[in-house]
Amino acid sequence: MPKLANTPTLNNYSKLPISSYRDYLKQHGLVKTVTISYNYLGNDHSITINISNTPCTYGGHRHWWHCPKCGRRVAVLYFNQSYQCRHCIGLNYQSQLQQPVDKLLKRVAVIRERLGWPQGIVNGHGGKPRGMWQKTYNRLVNEHDEIAQQIIERLI
């Protein structure tokens, strides 16, 4: 699916991460619900959201919201006239909207940043960063060159 200029992403919605309630949940023990009040279009609203916990491998537990619309266990709810999970809003993560060539360009940018080279494949190679192992440098340069070649082939 091609990414359109006006394609909404999760960045367009305000988030309600469960981690923002970590201190509240620690103080109040294992609560089963949280009531959230908010104002939308000049009207006051209130919503009760269920919470569950799962045990962590090395002790403790992790909290989860349950989507008020579908009941799915999620770590983040998004506001779209009310709080819902991303599945109910019908949105994907930004990375899921990227075209294959965009993913290649992003990977090349990450490699170039790690190597301390200027951005853009037309800028050529720079030198090996001080303190980097030669083996690591060679691996990154080879990966960079392979991806740059793929980008050139796709753009031509």
N, C-alpha and C positions, 0 to 999 in steps of 0.2 A: 504494500500500500504506500503510495508516494506521500511524502510529507508536504502538506500545503502550507502556504504562508499564514493562513488563519486557523490552522489546526490547533485546537486547545490542548494544552498539556496540563499535567498536575501542578505545574508552577503557577497556573492561572487561578488556583483555588487556595484559600487559606487552610492551613493544616491544623489538626488537633492530634499531636502525637501522644501516645500513652506515656512516654518518658517525661512529658511535662507535668504529669501527675504523680511522679515517683515519690516525692516527699510527702504528698498528701496521703498516698496509699500506705507508706511506711508508718505514718502517725496513726492512721485509723485501722490498721490491721488488714485482714483479708476481707475487704468490702466486696459486695456483689454488684453494686450499682453506683453510678455517679450521676448526679443531676446537674446539667449545664444550662445556664440561662444566657440568652443572647438576644440582640435586637436586630431585626431584619425588616427593612423598608418601614422603619418607624414603629414597628410593633414588637412588643416584648414576647419572647418565646422561651419555652423551657422544654428540655428533652432529657429523659432518663436513659442512660446507656449502660448496658450490662457489661460486667468485667469478669474475666476468668483468669486463672493462674495455671501455669505449667511449671513443673519442677525443672531446675537446671541441673546439668550433669554433676557439677561440683558443689552443690548445695544452693539454697535459696530458691527463688522462683521468679518467673517472668510474667508480667501482666499483659493482658490483651483486651482490646475493645471487642465488642460484638456489634457488628453493623446493625443499626436500628431498622434498616430496611430488609436486609436478607439474612441477618444473623451470623454472617461469616466472621471468623476470628481474624482480626487485623491489628497491626501496630499503629496505624495512622488512619484517622477519618478526615475527610475533606468536606468543606462547606459548599454546598450547591443548593441553596434555599433551605436546607437542613443538613445535618451531618450524615454522611454516607461513606461507604468504602469506594475505592476507585473502580471496582467492578460494577457497582450500581450506577455510578456516574457514566460509566462506559469509556473510560480513558485508559491510556497506556502510559508507561514510563517514557521519558524523553528518548532514552536509548532505543526503545522499541520502534520509534518513528523514524529513526535514521536510515538512510539509504546505505547500501553496501560500500559505496565509494566514500561516504561521510565517515563510516567506521574506520576505513583505511587511513583517511586523512587525519583522524583523531589519533590513531595509533602512531603514525609517523610524527605527529606533533609531540606526543609523549616521549618518544625515543629521542627526538632532537632536544627536548628540554632536559632530559636526563644526561645527555651528552654535552650539554652547554652550547649547542650550536644554535645559530639564528633560525627562526621558524621559516618554513617554506622549502619544498624540495628543490627549487631552482637555485637555492643558495649554496648548494654543494656540501662537501664535508668540512668539518673543522677538525681539530686535533683531539687526542685522547685526554679526558679530564684527569687532573692530578689525583692520584689515589685510587683510580679505578683499575681493576685487574685487566691485564691485556686480553685474557680469555673472554671476559665480560664485554669489553670494548669490541672485540672482533664479532661476537655474537650479535650485539646490538647493531653494528654497522651492516652486517649481512642481512639482518631482519629489515633494517631501514631500506637497503638497496632493493630487496625483493618486493617490499610493499610499494616503494616508489615506482618500480617497474610496472606493477599491477595497476597503479593509479594512472600512469601514462597510457597504458593499453586501454583502460576503460574510457579515458577521456578522448582518445583518438577515434 
